[in-house]
Amino acid sequence: MAAEFDLVIRGGTVVDGTGGALQEADIAISGGKIAAIGQFAGSGAEEIDARGRIVTPGFVDVHTHYDGQAIWAEEMSPSSSHGVTTAVMGNCGVGFAPCRQEDHDMLINVMEGVEDIPGVVMAEGLPWNWETFPEYLDVVAAGKRDIDVAAYLPHSPLRVYAMGERGARREPATSEDLARMRQLSREAMQAGALGFATSRLSIHKTADGGSIPTFQADVDELREICAGMADAGTGTLQIVLDAFVGWDKEYPIIDDLMRSSGRPATFTLASGNEGPPRWRGVLDMMAQSKAHGGQVTAQIMPRPIGLIGGLELSVHPFIMCPSWQKIAALPLDQKVAAMRDPELRRALLSETPEPGHPFNALARNWKWMYALDNPPNYAPPPEASFAAIAEARGVSPEEVIYDRFLDTDGKGFFLAALGNYENGKLDSAHEMLVHPDCVPALGDGGAHYGAICDASYSTFLLTHWVRDGVDNKIGLADAVHMLSAKAARAVGLNDRGVLRVGAKADVNVINLDALTLHLPEIVHDLPAGGRRLDQKATGYEATIVSGAIIRRHDQSTGARPGALVRGAQAA
């Protein structure tokens, strides 16, 4: 007898993404859609035994930077290793389209500085066989990949495309420039952009240390671009505000743009580690926005926002010391051998680092720096900080991390917790995560290849907050809702994130008891042999995209059903 369904997942605990009650049920899939949920006799051409496992919708990561990786690679890792079946790219206003040939180097310079993607990787990995944003989307749509991707129209390339060198130099836009950007915004939305993304963050710098083209762009310019979304009748504004200026000054920009365009908005929010909890005031401002008809969502990292540092990575405490330049180009084993020399040790421990990328200054904030070992602890106690260890030993923090590098033959990583770790706890992150207008995000997959590896946050949320949580525990149904339907709806992707008959068959089968997050590792699989941080998990027994199994028992199957999602989607 012929199989009735393409795939049947048998006997799992279904967590349907709505936040509702769990149920033991079978799920049948046909033609890339969910055909039945319940108990039924019909067989599948392929079946998965999910007894003792949870069955969830595929997760939606609304903040990634796979703009380049979606061109040169087929696997959107690390995200697809952690149950993510849809990734939204183009965040923070950086990307590769629209772009004239003469502006390629400028966009590479921006992306290298803001997102820590080596210039040679982009120069060799991108064919640049597009100019307009619709043409870029067509190139993405033609490629093969494991998961779905959607893309924002990024502000930096848009500004330079409309204004040329004046845009790169951050000159004010003329009325003609504004009209051009509005037209291009409308065309991008009509071609399938999910929305428009921009950044006002002062620490977003180009590779040569300059400000990005969008920094301090006039609000009139943002209004006109958002008006292009209004003209098209679709699109979400994604914005990174400059919290260093102050939320009272920056947040009203979101209200302004929502009122003028009628479009929804989403933005990055985090707590500081010290000082007053200013983020609570932001939640209050969001409530006022909603009361006046605005639709706004804050994106929250479920663990400390931070950097991973090490001698083989982009960030470590000695990288800007003058004496480091003597050994910077050496292979790792020769670096470590040189560091064992007492004279070099004295120099590196005593020198004041030279100015450089802001990340390197943050890699000396000893109170919030911790060893990162296997399994990685993203919620370490205060006494584990390098500052506390140094005080206990009666040495300097520089000596503590120097010795760690030597003791690990240069392979030891550290975590610099820059935010969301208020008073050494994750209480603030929890309070934001469970807020009705916040979603887990900020994985940054496809970027910060040598300094950040946060695309694993879904696995952390399920282990730390759900399975292992003692204080501030998050229920399984709520956590899955956050990772799937709630995240999808925040950016207008209403066709995914739930398990119901007729829905897109993006599904995870997870052994929650065995789910384990592993230490990030350095791999060299980028174009031109570039290195990046990757992070694996065990416990994802199957990940399914549009009915096709892309991963089985934490390994890729080679299936490539991923598609470009063109714009907002109806339920």
N, C-alpha and C positions, 0 to 999 in steps of 0.2 A: 504493500500500500504506500502511495506517495505521501511524503510528509505534508502536513497541513500548513506548517509555518516554516519560515527560514531559520529561526532560532527560538528556542524556549529556555528560559532561566527558571529552574525548578526549585521550589520550596524555600526561597529566601525570605528574610525579613525585609519587607518593602518599606522604605522610607521615601515617600513619594515627592518630597520637595516642597509641599504646601505648608509644612509645619504641623500637619494633622497626625492622627494616631497611626502607629505602625501596624502592619498586618502581615501574616504569613500567607504568601501567595506565589503563584507561578506568573511569569510574564512571557507572553508570546510576541514575536516580532516578525513582520512581513513587509517587504518593500520599503525598508528603512523607517517604518512607523510601528508604534506599539499597537498590536492587533487585539490583544486580550490580556486582562489581569484577573486572576482568581484561581480556581481549581478547574482544570479541564483535561480531557483525555487526549486531545489532539497532539500529535508529535511534531518535533522540529527536525529539519534537515541536520541541525546541530543542536546539542543540548548542553547546558551547564548546570551541574549540581550545585545549588547555592544554599543547601541546608547548613544552618549555623553561621551563615554569612548575612551581611546587610546588602541590600540592593538599592542603589540611589540613582537619581539623575546624574548625568555628567555635570561637572562643575564648570562655572563660568568665571574666568579671570578677566575683570574689566580694565586692568591696568598692566599692560605689557608693552614691549618694544621689539616685537618680532618683525618689524618692517623690513629688515635686511635678511634675517634668518629665514623668513617665509619665502624669500627668493632663492637663497643658495642651499637650503636644507629641506629635507622631507619630514624630519621629526622636530616638533616644537618642544624640545626638551630644555629645561627640566619640566615644564608645565604638564606635558602629557604623561609623565611618570607619576603624577600626583592626582590623577583623576580628572584633570581639566580636559574638556572636550570642545570648548570655545574660548578663544583668546582675543581680546580687543587690543589692537596696536595703534601706533600713532599718538600715544599719550604725550603730555608735556609740550606739545607743539613742535616736536622734532620728528623728522622723517626725510623721505627722499623724493617727494613729489608735491607740487609741480616743480620742475627743475630744468632749466636750459643747460646745454652742454658746458657752457663757460662757468656755471655755478656749481659743478660737481664738487670741486675741491672745498668750496665754502661750506657746503652741507656736510661733507665728511669732517671738516674741522669742528662744526657744531656738534655732530653726533659723537665724535671722539671725545670731546670735552665733557658734554653733558651726560652721555651714557656709557663712557669708557669702552667703546668699541674701537680697537686699533684701526688706524686709517688704512693700513695695507690690506686688512681684512675686507673693508668696504670697497677699496679700489679694485681688488682682484675678484671679489665675490659678487659684485653687482654688474649686470650687463648694461645698465643705464639705457635700455631700449624703450624708453618712454620719455615724454616731456610733460604732458599734462597729468593731472591727478586721475582722470578717467582712464588714461592709457596705463598708468601704474596699476590701477585696479584690474585691468584686463590681464596684465602680466601675472599678477598674483593669482587671478582666477584660473589661469592656464596651467599653473604649477600643481605638483602632487605634494600632499602632506597628510600627516596622520589626523590632525584635528581641524576644526573650522576656525577661521580667522575673520575678524571684522576690522575696519580701519577708520580712524578719524582723519579729517583733513588737518594737517599740522600747520601751525601759524608761521614758524620760521621760514620754511621753503615758500609758503604762499606769499609772504611779505617780500622776499627777495625776488620772486618771480614777477610780482606786480611792480616792484620799484627798482629792481636792479641794485647797483652798488649803494644807492641811497638807503635801501631797505636794510642792507647788511650793516651800514654805518649808523643805523637807528635814527635816521632823520625823520621828522614828522611827515606823515602821509598827506599829500595834496588831495583835493576833492576828486581829481581824476584817479588818483591811486585808490581812494576809498571805493569809488564806483567800480573799479576793476576788481578789487578784492571781493566786493559783494557779488559781482557776476560770477567770479570763479568759485565762490562758496556755493552759490545756487547750483552751478553746473556739477560740482563735486557731490552735493547731496542727491541730485537727480541721477548721477551715475552709480550711487551706492555707498557714499561715505556715511558712516554711522553718526557723524557729527563733526564738530570743530574743536580742536584742542590747542591750548596755549599755556605758556608759563610766564609768571612774573617773578620767579624766585631768584634772588640775588646771587645765590651760590651756584646756579646753573651757568657755567662758563664754557667758552669754546676751548679747544685744545691749546690755543696760544694764550689763554688767560683772559680774553676779552669777554664782554657781555654778549649774550645771545641776541639775535635781531629783535626778539619780542620783548626784551626786558624794558619795563617802563613804557610800553606802547600806550598811546593815549586811549582812554576809554571810548572815545568817538570811533576809533578804528575797530575796537572790539564790537561796538554796536553795529557797525556797518557789515562786518563779517557775519555776525549773528543774524542780521537782517536777511542775509542770503539764505540762511536756514529757514527763516520765516517765509521767504519767497517760495521756497521749495516745499514748505509745509511739513518738514521733517528735520530731525537732527537734535543731538544732545550736545551741550557745551561741557567740555572737560577743561578744568582750569587748575593750575597750581598757583596759589596765592603766596605772597611773600610775608609769611608770618613774622619775620624779623622786623618788618615795618610796623606791625600791629594789626590784630584782627579787626579792631574797630575801624581802621582805615581801609583795609583790604576787603573784608567780607561784603560791604555794601556794593562792591562792583558786581557781585553775583546777582544781587537783587536788581540792580540797574539793568543788567543784560537780560535777565528773565522777564522783567516788565516790558522792556522795549521790543523783545523778539517773541515773547510768548513761548519760548522753548525751555525745556528742563535743563538742569545743570547738575554736575557732579564734580567734587573737588577733594583734594587730599587734606586729611586732618590727623593730627597726632598730638600727644601730650609731651610736654617737656619732662625731663627727669627730675628737675628741681624747680622751685618757685611756685607761684600760685597756679591753680588748675585753669588756665585760660580757655581750655577746650570746652569747659562747661558753658562759658559765655557764648561760644560759637554754636553749641547745640540750641541755646536759647534764641540766637539770631535765626537759626534755621526754622525754629518753630514759628517765629514771626513771619518768615518768608511764606511758610505754608498757609498761615492764617490769611495772607493776602493773595492766595492763589498760586504761589510758586511751587514748583516741584524740584526739590533739591536733595541730593544724597551725598553723604560724606563717605570717603573711602578710608578704611582703617586696616592697618597691619595687625594681625592677631598676636604678634610677638614683638619684641623690641625692634624698632627701626634702627638698622645699624650697618656696619661694614664688617667684612671679613678681611683680615690682613695676614700677611705672611711674606717671607723672603721671595717667594715665586710669584707674588701677586702685585697688584698696582699700588698697594698701600702698606706701609709699615713705618715704625717710628724713626728709622734712620735713613729713609730714602732721600730726604732732602739735606742730609748732612754733607758738608763738603768732602769729607774723607770717603763717603760711600761711593762717590763717583769713580774712585780708583778701582773699585771691584764690581761696579754695577753691571758690566757686560760679561762677567765671568759666569761659567756654569755653576749650578748650585753647590756642588761639592767643593769647588774651588773658592766660592764665596765663604763657605763655612770654615774651610781651612784658613783662609785669610783672617776671618773674625777671631780665630783662636790665638792670633798673634797679640801679645799684651800691648804693644804700641798702638795697633789699630783699635783695639778695645778701648784704650784710654781716650783716643781721639773721638771715637763715635759716642762714647758715654758723656763726653764733656762739650761737644760742639752744639751750637745753636742751629737748628735747621733753617735753611734759607726759605724765603717765601715760595709758595707753589700752589697747587690745586688745594682748595679748602679741605678736601678729604684727608690730606696728609696732616693738617693741623689737628683734625679730629682724632687722628691716630696717636695722640699723646694726651688724651683726656683720661688719665690713669684710673680715676675713680670709677669709670664706666667701661673699663676694658677687662676682659676675662679670657682665659684659655678656652679654646673650642676643641674638644676631643671627641672620640667616638664612643658612645652615642653623643651627639651634640646637645648641650644643655643651654637652652635659650632663656632660662629663668634662673641664673646662678645667684647664690646668696651674696650679700655685700662683702663678706669676709673672703670671697674668692676673687675680688678685684685685684689688679696689679698694685693699686695703691695700698690696699689693706695688707697684701702679702709683703710688700716692701716695708711697711711700718712694722709688721710682726718680725721681720728678719733684720731690721735695722740697716737696710740698704736702700738705694734709690729704685724707683719703678723701672728706670732704664736698665738697671742691672738685672732685675727680675725677668724682663722680657728678653734681654740679650742672652741670659743663661738658658731660657726656654728654647730659643732658636738653636743654641749649641747642643742642648740635651736631645733635641729631636732631629739632629743633623739638618737643620734648616727647614724642616717640613711642618713644623708646628704652626697651627693657625691661631688667631685670636679673634674674638668678637668685640667690636666697639659698639656698645649700645648707646645710640645717639638720642633716642626718644622712645616714648611709649613704655618707659620703665621708671615711672614716677616713684621716687623714694625706694628704688630697688625692688619694685613689685609690678605685676601686670594688672593691678586693679583698675587703673584708668582704661587700659585697653579693653578689659572686660566690660566696663560700663559703657564704652562707646560701641562695642560690638553688638550688645544686646539692645541698643537704642533702635527704635523703629525706622529711623532715617539714615542708618549707617549700614554699610556692607563691607565684608572682608575683601581686601584688595591689596594693591601695591606690590605684587610679586615681581614686577620689573623683568620678567623673563625676556631674554633676547638682548639684554643690555647689562652694563656694569659687569662685564665678563670677568674682570679681575678684582672685584671688590664687593659684590653683593650677590647672594644666591638665595633669594626669598621666595622664588616661585613654588617652593614646597610648603607654603603657609597652610594649604588645605590639609595636608597630613598632620602638621602641627596642631591645627585646630581640633581635628578629630581625636588625636592622642592626648594632648595636654589638657584641653578644655572639656572634652566629652568623656573619654575613657578613663583618664587618670585624674581628672579634676577632683579636688577635695573642697577647697574654697572656691567660690565663684564658678561652680560647675555649670556647663551649658548642656542642655538636653540634646540628645541625638537628633530628634526631629527638627529642633530649632537650628542646630548647626548645619544640617543638610539644607534646610530652607535658605539660610544665609549664603551658602556656597553655590546654590543653584538658582532657584526661581527668583529670590530676592535680588541677587546680583544681576541676573539677566534683565529683569524688569527695570532696574535702575538706569539702563542704557537703551531701553526700547526693544530688547530681544525677547518678545513675548511668546515666541514659538518653541521655547526650550526651557529646561530647568524643572520640569515636572514629569512624573510618570503617570500618564493617563491614556486611555484608549484614544488613538488618533494622533498622539503627540510624536514628535521627532524622537527616534529611538537612540538617544544618547544615554548610556547607562554605565554604572560602575557596580561591580560585585567585589565586596571588600571583606576581608577577614579582620574585623576590628580588633579582636583579641591579639592577633599577631602583627598588627600594623606597626611598622618600625621606620623611623626616619634615620638615615645614615649621614655620616659626616660628609660635607661637600668634598669633591675631589677635582683635581685639575686634569682636564683632558685637552688634547690638541687636535680638534676636529673642525676648526674654522678654516675658511679659505686662507691660503698662504701659510698654513700650518699654525694659525693663531690659537692661543690658549684661552680657555674659559673655565669657569667653575660650573660643575654639574652636581646634582644631588639626587640620589636614588632613594627609593623606599621599597620595603617589602610588605606585602599584605594586600596589594591590589590584584585580585585573582583574575579580573577581566575588566577592560575598559572598552566600551562599544561606542562607535560614532556612526550615526545613520544606519544602524543595524549591523555594521561590520565590526568584528572584533579586532581592534588595533593593538591591544596589549593583552597577553595572557601570562599569568604568574610573573608579573613584573618584567616581562620581556616583550619587545616589539614583535608583532606577527608579520610585519611587512605590509599590512593592509594600509591603503592610502585613500580613505574616503573623504578626507577633509576638503571643505569647499570654502570659497569666499562668501561671506554673508553680506549681501548688498543692502545696507541700510536697516532701519528699524523693521521689525517683523510683527505681523499680527498674530494673535493667539491661535 
